[in-house]
Amino acid sequence: QPQLEESGGGSVQSGGSLRLSCTASPYLYSSACLGWFRQVPGKEREGVASISAGGGGTYYADSVKGRFTISRDNRKNTLYLQMSILKPEDTAMYYCAAARWDSCWTVNFPVSDWGQGTTVTVSS
């Protein structure tokens, strides 16, 4: 039983939108920081967006700023990544991540727990 489970990935055309969801266990959902990373073959896994426990602080990679929005629903213990104006370079495996003991201050925060990932493919 995964403690972080992503869903919502798929294949879309350039300019389209997708919303990724991550359902977290109550314990991990209470982590100081939650966020999304992505990885493509041959490249290091990189932070995309993060959000603080209270939802008051959000952080985005420059490459997605203005196009992606991270949010959370505390009642559902669910983290979201709304992705719009998708580009082929957004194609990657997207991972939900948590930092149990560290607050957010960057998208590349120290991760304590990972989800298994969900694939996003954006075609031209």
Wavefront OBJ file of the C-alpha trace (Angstrom):
o trace
v 0.000 0.000 0.000
v 1.761 3.127 -1.227
v 1.846 6.130 1.070
v 1.999 8.472 -1.914
v 0.093 7.543 -5.050
v -0.038 9.634 -8.208
v -2.717 9.636 -10.874
v -3.828 11.777 -13.783
v -0.948 11.307 -16.160
v -1.546 10.711 -19.823
v -0.880 11.856 -23.349
v -1.911 15.290 -24.576
v -1.119 17.633 -27.414
v 1.021 20.698 -27.036
v -0.976 23.486 -25.429
v -3.245 21.098 -23.592
v -3.808 20.611 -19.889
v -3.621 17.854 -17.325
v -4.183 17.703 -13.602
v -2.075 15.339 -11.588
v -3.270 14.113 -8.223
v -1.362 12.591 -5.348
v -3.206 10.892 -2.542
v -1.117 10.743 0.600
v -1.405 8.836 3.829
v -2.505 11.090 6.702
v 0.963 10.948 8.205
v 2.770 11.945 5.020
v 0.164 14.504 4.113
v 1.053 16.343 7.317
v 4.667 16.621 6.142
v 6.260 20.024 6.297
v 6.602 20.061 2.530
v 4.919 18.324 -0.387
v 5.775 18.673 -4.022
v 6.281 17.352 -7.494
v 9.421 16.271 -9.290
v 9.941 15.027 -12.824
v 12.552 13.026 -14.636
v 13.406 12.221 -18.245
v 15.922 9.647 -19.481
v 19.493 10.841 -19.185
v 18.691 13.681 -16.818
v 18.613 14.111 -13.073
v 15.279 14.180 -11.317
v 14.320 17.810 -10.860
v 11.893 19.678 -8.683
v 8.854 21.148 -10.395
v 6.764 22.666 -7.617
v 6.396 22.528 -3.861
v 3.929 23.703 -1.246
v 4.227 24.241 2.485
v 2.106 22.441 5.056
v -0.228 25.360 5.481
v -0.468 25.991 1.764
v 0.715 29.540 2.154
v 4.026 29.077 0.429
v 4.424 27.757 -3.086
v 7.529 27.407 -5.203
v 7.970 26.700 -8.894
v 10.748 25.856 -11.267
v 11.385 28.663 -13.718
v 10.486 26.387 -16.610
v 6.907 25.913 -15.391
v 6.214 29.213 -13.663
v 2.987 30.719 -14.918
v 1.818 27.450 -16.441
v 1.649 25.023 -13.512
v -0.182 25.446 -10.228
v 0.349 23.349 -7.132
v -2.411 23.076 -4.553
v -3.689 20.807 -1.818
v -7.017 19.665 -0.437
v -6.625 18.979 3.249
v -9.989 17.272 3.560
v -9.008 14.706 0.928
v -5.319 14.464 1.842
v -4.611 15.125 -1.804
v -1.940 17.127 -3.562
v -2.533 18.479 -7.057
v -0.508 19.785 -9.939
v -2.559 21.629 -12.516
v -0.552 21.775 -15.719
v -1.597 24.032 -18.558
v -0.065 25.215 -21.807
v 1.868 21.983 -21.862
v 4.944 21.744 -24.038
v 6.783 18.730 -25.460
v 9.632 19.477 -23.058
v 7.228 18.812 -20.180
v 7.201 15.154 -21.176
v 8.518 13.197 -18.202
v 7.734 10.864 -15.381
v 6.210 12.958 -12.627
v 6.669 12.000 -8.996
v 4.846 13.105 -5.901
v 7.192 13.686 -2.991
v 7.173 14.584 0.680
v 9.622 16.017 3.185
v 8.598 14.883 6.620
v 10.999 16.984 8.599
v 11.991 19.889 6.386
v 10.099 22.986 5.401
v 9.842 24.165 1.823
v 12.266 26.763 0.613
v 12.969 25.449 -2.888
v 11.436 23.099 -5.437
v 14.431 20.807 -4.932
v 13.691 20.092 -1.306
v 15.153 17.091 0.565
v 12.710 14.279 -0.118
v 11.949 11.649 2.495
v 9.262 9.754 0.559
v 8.506 9.248 -3.131
v 5.488 8.103 -5.072
v 5.923 5.608 -7.889
v 5.382 8.164 -10.624
v 2.930 8.867 -13.411
v 3.837 9.447 -17.040
v 3.050 12.654 -18.885
v 3.580 12.761 -22.631
v 3.102 15.948 -24.626
v 3.144 15.701 -28.404
v 3.695 18.485 -30.919
l 1 2 3 4 5 6 7 8 9 10 11 12 13 14 15 16 17 18 19 20 21 22 23 24 25 26 27 28 29 30 31 32 33 34 35 36 37 38 39 40 41 42 43 44 45 46 47 48 49 50 51 52 53 54 55 56 57 58 59 60 61 62 63 64 65 66 67 68 69 70 71 72 73 74 75 76 77 78 79 80 81 82 83 84 85 86 87 88 89 90 91 92 93 94 95 96 97 98 99 100 101 102 103 104 105 106 107 108 109 110 111 112 113 114 115 116 117 118 119 120 121 122 123 124
